[in-house]
Amino acid sequence: MARPTDRFAAQNRRARFDYNILDTLEAGLVLTGSEVKSLREGHASINEAYATEDKGELWLINAHIPEWKAATRFNHEPRRPRKLLVHRKELNRLAGAIKREGVTLVPLSIYFNEKGRAKCEIGLAKGKKKADKRETEKARDWQRDKARLMRERG
């Protein structure tokens, strides 16, 4: 699913380093007007955020969307829980995976789709061990060195 990079409001780049992403899912976000304005400015942070299932609904917890300066008294709380919109079948699958396999739901990015709606890409993730992280880093360094060698050779 190719998305223009200029539409990203927030990205969790560290998630792919810290976790093995088993599956991804696109979810809608329930936001207030001031949150949407703040997201469009691109000041949000989802590095410490996670998603959880509570009473049959999916919630994004600990995502920081700063207050929008021009919203005056109608501003939002920056770290409030935000409801994620997914189909019931997907919610049941994710909730079952969380309970059985010891995996977690990590937000990978928040972006605006072609219609201008805020979406959250969620990854079903399993934590990596320290050795796995070192292996990932070695592979990334090797790819970088290989590309550099290929450029030098012409």
Secondary structure as the mmCIF struct_conf table of DSSP 4:
data_model
#
loop_
_struct_conf.conf_type_id
_struct_conf.id
_struct_conf.beg_label_comp_id
_struct_conf.beg_label_asym_id
_struct_conf.beg_label_seq_id
_struct_conf.end_label_comp_id
_struct_conf.end_label_asym_id
_struct_conf.end_label_seq_id
HELX_RH_3T_P HELX_RH_3T_P1 THR A 5 ARG A 7
STRN STRN1 PHE A 8 GLN A 11
TURN_TY1_P TURN_TY1_P1 ARG A 13 ARG A 14
HELX_RH_AL_P HELX_RH_AL_P1 ALA A 15 ASP A 18
STRN STRN2 TYR A 19 LEU A 29
HELX_RH_AL_P HELX_RH_AL_P2 GLY A 33 GLU A 41
TURN_TY1_P TURN_TY1_P2 GLY A 42 GLY A 42
STRN STRN3 SER A 45 SER A 45
TURN_TY1_P TURN_TY1_P3 ASN A 47 GLU A 48
STRN STRN4 TYR A 50 ASP A 54
TURN_TY1_P TURN_TY1_P4 LYS A 55 GLY A 56
STRN STRN5 GLU A 57 ILE A 61
BEND BEND1 ASN A 62 ASN A 62
STRN STRN6 HIS A 64 HIS A 64
HELX_LH_PP_P HELX_LH_PP_P1 PRO A 66 TRP A 68
HELX_RH_3T_P HELX_RH_3T_P2 LYS A 69 PHE A 74
TURN_TY1_P TURN_TY1_P5 PRO A 78 ARG A 79
STRN STRN7 ARG A 82 LEU A 85
HELX_RH_AL_P HELX_RH_AL_P3 ARG A 88 GLU A 101
STRN STRN8 THR A 104 PHE A 112
TURN_TY1_P TURN_TY1_P6 GLU A 114 LYS A 115
BEND BEND2 GLY A 116 GLY A 116
STRN STRN9 ALA A 118 GLY A 127
HELX_LH_PP_P HELX_LH_PP_P2 LYS A 128 LYS A 129
HELX_RH_AL_P HELX_RH_AL_P4 LYS A 130 ARG A 153
#
